[in-house]
């Protein structure tokens, strides 16, 4: 990714001189001589069909979209491959990404990693409806427990029916959770 950002930074376009060649033009010219059927050469030739003004617009748009990769810390992260994304799928692998729940600024990095990973392996579709049901049930249990705690603190006690209701709710929570854990264990076995 860093190489791409550097290439775009080195692509100067002169609107009034269609024959002007920048450093990247020379690089692709050399590549075309060595490998005329190269995919990159074919794509670059399509870009070069654009007029100077259109090419400049394309570069400005690409530069804006790739601007985060000019941040030194992000360039450092992107300069090496610790995850070995190309090897995922060759063996059992679990990858965990921790993303912020307060800002989405760098979520595109996780999306980029997912894109790379799914290009190299079979995609497993996961039905999250049981998880959603568990989360809903857990919220209800938590709310009920909070209400019981408020009543106990306010009035100095709770009714036996409330304790029984909480026990039923938590039993109902653990049964599908155990089932979900079994299913996840089966997925890991794949």
N, C-alpha and C positions, 0 to 999 in steps of 0.2 A: 504494500500500500504506500509505503514511504517513497518508493521509486516512482510510482504513478504521480504522487504529489510533486515530486521533484521535476518530473518530465513536464507536467502542466506548467509549473513555474518557469521552466526554460523555453516555453513555446511562445515566441514573440510573433505577432502577426502585424503586417503592414497593409492597411486597407488599400493604399494607392499603388502597391507593388505586388502583384499576384505571383511574381517569380521569386520573391524573397524567400530564402531558406534559413530557418533557425537551426539550432543544434539538434533538435529532435528530428527535423526533416532529414538532416544529414545521416543521423543514426538509422532511420528507416530506409533511406536510400541504400546504405551499405547492407542492411539486412535483406532488402529486396534483391540485391545482386547475388547474395549467398543462398537465399531461400525464397524464391519468387512466389511459391505457393503457400507461404506461411500465413496463418490465420491473422496474426497481428498486422502484417503488411497489408492484407486485403482490407481489414477494418480501417487502417490508417489512410489508405487510398480513398475510401469513402468519405472520411472526414475532410480530406484535402479537396474534395469536389466543391466544398462550400466556398463562397466568395469571402474576401477578406473580412468584411463586416460581419457576416454570419459566423465565420470561424472565430472571430474575436468574441462574439456573443456566446458561443459554445464554451470557449475557454473561461470566460467570466462566470458562466453558470457552473461549470465543473469546479472552478476555484472556490466558489461560494459553498458548494455542497461538500467539498473536501476540506474546508477551512479547519475543522477540528483536528485534522491530522497535522496541522502546523503547530499545535501545542507541543512543546518539547517533551513533556511527560508522556503524552499519548504516542508520540513518535518513538520514544524509548520502548514502550510496551509493544508496539507494532514491529519493532526491529528484529525480534527473534520469536521463535515458535517453541514455547514450553509445552503447549498442549498436544503437539503432534497430531493436529486435526486430520492429517492425511492417513493416520494409522487407526483412527477410531473406526470400529467395525471389524478390525482384524482380530480383536480379542474382546472379552467382556470389559466394558469401560463404563464408569459412572462419572459424569462431569456435572459439577454444581456451579452455577453462576449466582452471585449475590448482587442484586441490583437495589438501588435506592427506592424507597417507597415515598420519598418526598420530591424527587426530581427525575425527569426522564432524559436528562441531557445526554447520558452515555449509554442509553438502552440500545442504541444502534450497534454498539460493539457486540452485545450479546446476540442480536439478530444476525450480525455478520458471522459470528462463530457458528450459530445454528445453521445458517445457510451453507457454510463450509462443511459442517459435519453431515448434514443430510445429503449433500452431494456425494459423499463417500460411503454411504451405508443405506441399508433398508430403513425406511421410515416406519415407525411404529405409531399407529393411531391410538391415542389413549382417550377413553370415554371418562370424562371428569364428573359426570352426573352423580356417582356415588360420593365423591369427595365433596361436592357442593351440598349434598344432602347431609353429610356428616358435619360440615361447617354450620349449616343451619340448625341442626340438632344441638350442636355444641353451644351455639349462641343462646338457644332457648334454655338449655341447662344452666348456663352462666347467669342469664337474666333471672331465672327462677331462684337460683342460689343467692344472688344479690338481694332479691326481694325477701327471702327468708331471713337473711342476715340483718337486713334493715328492720324487719319485724321483731327479731330476737333482741336487737339492740334498743329498739324503741319501747317494746312492751315487756321485755324480760323473759320471753319464752316463745316457743313455736308449737303449732298443733301437730299431732302425730300424722294427720293426713298429709301435711306438707312434707314431712320427712319421707313418707311412703311415696308421694309424687316424685320427689327428687330421686329416690332410689329407682323408681320405674324409668325415669328419664335417663339416668346414667346407665342403667342396664340396656336400654334401647340404643344408647350411644355406643357402648362397647361391642355389641353384637355385630353391627355392620363394620365397625372399625377392624375387628378381628378378621372378617371376611375380606375386607380391602387389603389388609396386610398379607393374607394368603395369596391374593391375586398378584400383588406387587412382587412377592417372593417368586411366583411362577414366571413373571416377566423377567426377573433377574436371571432365572435359570436358562432363559433362551440364550 
